[in-house]
Amino acid sequence: MRRVGGGMRRLCAALLCLCALGALRSSPSADACSCLLTHPQDAYCSSDIVIRAKVVGKKLLKDGPFGTMRYTVKQMKMYKGFNKMLHVQHIYTDASESLCGVKFEINKYQYLITGRVYEGKVYTGLCNFNERWERLSLSQKKGINHHYQLGCNCRIKACHYLPCFVTSKNECLWTDMLSHFGYPGYQSRHYSCIQQKEGYCSWYRGVSSRHKTTTNTTDP
């Protein structure tokens, strides 16, 4: 139990650091948990583990002030993390949503789950990218399968207020926050920022070859 608690304390500390950086998004179900707006590609690139899995069980571990929830998962596919572990059986998260614990439904949906590995265990939370698989766009699924990894050396630069500019060739300007449609926006759902042969990064829409387009870094 101590090993789980130590990992969770480090995870919560990292999440609190993120919350202090600004541009915060509040979870309506957990007012005390706020997270930086993150493009799915950044979430993929910063995660140790990315899997598609069905949650088949859960157990509350008596660890910390609110406990730790251990979810048992049936892994369908691993997209990232082969160097960490070949198969994920359990996902750990804080039992309290106010501390960024994430809630999964049991024996109901397949989820895309991203997380970090601490002491041989996979931890996730509300600030990680976790979503029901059927809610992902086709471009997001293609990104997870292939395109996102091509852009992990790129920087997705968030634009919250105009004017915004890219300042280096490895940047893609992310303007979803300016849209009145809210988050997640069009770029989050339909574009990847990948590196071209010339070394420049640009937005790429990962759809069928007949409709495939690449665009410059400022106007997706």
MOFENTA-V375878 format. One record per pair of residues at least 6 apart in sequence whose ideal C-beta (glycine too) atoms are under 6 Angstrom apart, sorted by sequence separation. I is the first residue (numbers start at 1). J is the second residue. If there is no record, write none. Layout:
[[I J] [I J]]
This chain:
[[27 33] [44 50] [95 101] [179 185] [195 201] [196 202] [60 67] [61 68] [94 101] [115 122] [116 123] [166 173] [176 183] [26 34] [93 101] [115 123] [193 201] [205 213] [60 69] [61 70] [93 102] [115 124] [164 173] [176 185] [24 34] [25 35] [193 203] [194 204] [204 214] [58 69] [59 70] [176 187] [25 37] [75 87] [176 188] [191 203] [192 204] [202 214] [203 215] [23 36] [58 71] [75 88] [115 128] [174 187] [23 37] [114 128] [157 171] [159 173] [191 205] [192 206] [202 216] [19 34] [57 72] [114 129] [155 170] [190 205] [202 217] [55 71] [56 72] [154 170] [155 171] [156 172] [157 173] [158 174] [159 175] [113 130] [160 177] [203 220] [18 36] [55 73] [56 74] [72 90] [73 91] [156 174] [112 131] [53 73] [54 74] [70 90] [71 91] [111 132] [112 133] [172 193] [53 75] [70 92] [102 124] [53 76] [102 125] [109 132] [110 133] [51 75] [52 76] [68 92] [69 93] [102 126] [52 77] [100 125] [69 95] [100 126] [51 78] [100 127] [67 95] [102 130] [50 79] [66 95] [92 121] [172 201] [191 220] [50 80] [66 96] [91 122] [92 123] [93 124] [169 200] [170 201] [172 203] [49 81] [93 125] [48 81] [71 104] [84 117] [91 124] [187 220] [88 122] [60 95] [48 84] [51 88] [156 193] [154 193] [151 192] [154 195] [151 193] [153 195] [151 194] [148 192] [150 194] [173 217] [147 192] [172 217] [173 218] [154 201] [55 104] [143 192] [55 106] [56 107] [139 190] [166 217] [137 189] [54 110] [5 63] [52 110] [4 63] [5 64] [147 206] [8 68] [52 112] [53 113] [1 63] [51 113] [143 206] [4 68] [50 114] [142 206] [79 144] [32 98] [49 115] [30 97] [33 100] [47 114] [139 206] [29 97] [30 98] [48 116] [48 117] [43 114] [49 122] [52 133] [15 100] [43 129] [40 129] [35 127] [33 126] [27 126] [40 140] [44 148] [41 148] [45 152] [41 151] [7 118] [7 119] [11 123] [15 127] [7 121] [42 156] [3 119] [7 123] [39 156] [39 174] [37 183] [39 188] [41 192]]
